[in-house]
Amino acid sequence: MKKGFSLIEVLVFITILSLFFVAAMAVTTYSLRTMKINQYKILASHFAEEGLEWLRGQKEDDWTTFTALDSSLGSATYCISTLNFSSPGECGENYTLGAPQIFKREVMLENIPDSSNPDQVNATVTVFWEGGTDVEVKTVFKLLE
């Protein structure tokens, strides 16, 4: 007498095997998506730090011009995707930084008059990317650093 698997046993085995592969694909897809998001966060952090270092150079070149950038309103936002100041304004929907070009970088300068620190500018560099959140780096620039 030969013994074998019945049709029901084979179908149950294939169903269990299929569920295993579907679960494995879901975990793999989630891991890849998380990995890509982390890659973008690392690049955005790099771009934010690069913008901050560029601002330090601008501050060292000429403090008077640097503190005048925040306009008479006390604060101004600039799009610095190309690492130069243009007229105040946000980047809008222009993503022109990185490869592929999915990032934009803005800096907000605030000159908050304070009796204890009259020569102080607060700077916030923010990097956005398409379909993602943002990375923000804040610092304070002083005349005597």
Secondary structure, DSSP 8 states (H G I E B T S, - for coil): ------HHHHHHHHHHHHHHHHHHHHHHHHHHHHHHHHHHHHHHHHHHHHHHHHHHHHHHH-HHHHHHTT-TTSEEEEE-TTSS--SSB--TT---BTTTT-EEEEEEEE----SS-SSEEEEEEEEEETTS-EEEEEEEEES--
